[in-house]
Amino acid sequence: MAVILNGKETSKKYEEEFKNRVEVLKSKLDFLPTLATIIVGEDMASKTYVNMKCRACERIGLGSKVVALPENTTTEELLSVIQNLNNDKSICGILLQHPVPKQINERLCFDAIDISKDVDGVNSMSFGLVSMGEDAYKCATPYGIIRLMKEFNIEMKGKRAVVVGRSAILGKPLAMLLLNEDCTVTICHSKTVNLEEEVRGADIVVGALGKAKFIKSDWIKDGAVVIDAGYNEGNVGDVDVDGCMGRVSAYTPVPGGVGPMTINSLILQTLESAEKLVK
């Protein structure tokens, strides 16, 4: 019977520990450590996600600040907001909600986030350090996936992992984290030849491309671990896991798998940022 990699329940367990860590921080700091989220425009999915992050902060007693900017915000205006947050000592984590409107240079803005507050791991320097196995904050979704797999004792060392998707905030950083866990990693994308054959050889299959049920059940070999990082309309993931439920060894449900661990990892890294201030 397949193991359900339940991110919702796992994140709840960690939140109990986080509450105690926040109380310790409150006793040692003269301010409430806060996660700041910047959202530009009116994307409803982004607003929903930001609200979920705020509620997660509230549950453990961490401060939460939302900076909502209009759709026509310029790169220069957004950079100014980021710099103000960089300079605010109470802000221990900064998150720029993706995606931003097209007129904004997102990479420039990601890289403007102080690396000590880059709790979503989007700064190029953070990515480089993590890729080299050095200490830095990791992209929250990939980090959440690794933490979830470790929670359920999923063996990664020596396993062949195929990541379908190469985005800068999911596919690429996850591939680096899996490599750091001694997986043999293949990154697949829209130009990959014989994608089905690549997936069929995988011990760990990761859907990270944002297309509903794109990865077919008959591509997945018996005993594989399925990590579905996609979330599409109708609560549907990137993998047609229903068709291979009786054959896989473990899988993440959609919803309730990867998503809660993304938020939990953001919170964890914000706590770690704040704790560095009292060491």
HELIX and SHEET records of a PDB file:
HELIX    1   1 GLY A    7  LYS A   28  1                                  22    
HELIX    2   2 MET A   44  ILE A   60  1                                  17    
HELIX    3   3 THR A   75  ASN A   86  1                                  12    
HELIX    4   4 GLU A  106  ALA A  112  1                                   7    
HELIX    5   5 ILE A  115  LYS A  117  5                                   3    
HELIX    6   6 SER A  124  SER A  131  1                                   8    
HELIX    7   7 ALA A  140  GLU A  151  1                                  12    
HELIX    8   8 GLY A  171  ASN A  180  1                                  10    
HELIX    9   9 LEU A  195  ARG A  200  1                                   6    
HELIX   10  10 SER A  217  TRP A  219  5                                   3    
HELIX   11  11 VAL A  241  CYS A  244  5                                   4    
HELIX   12  12 VAL A  258  GLU A  275  1                                  18    
HELIX   13  13 LYS A  276  VAL A  278  5                                   3    
SHEET    1   A 6 VAL A   3  ILE A   4  0                                        
SHEET    2   A 6 ALA A 250  TYR A 251  1                                        
SHEET    3   A 6 VAL A 225  ASP A 228  1                                        
SHEET    4   A 6 ILE A 204  GLY A 207  1                                        
SHEET    5   A 6 ARG A 160  VAL A 164  1                                        
SHEET    6   A 6 THR A 184  CYS A 188  1                                        
SHEET    1   B 3 GLY A  63  LEU A  69  0                                        
SHEET    2   B 3 THR A  34  VAL A  40  1                                        
SHEET    3   B 3 ILE A  91  LEU A  96  1                                        
END                                                                             
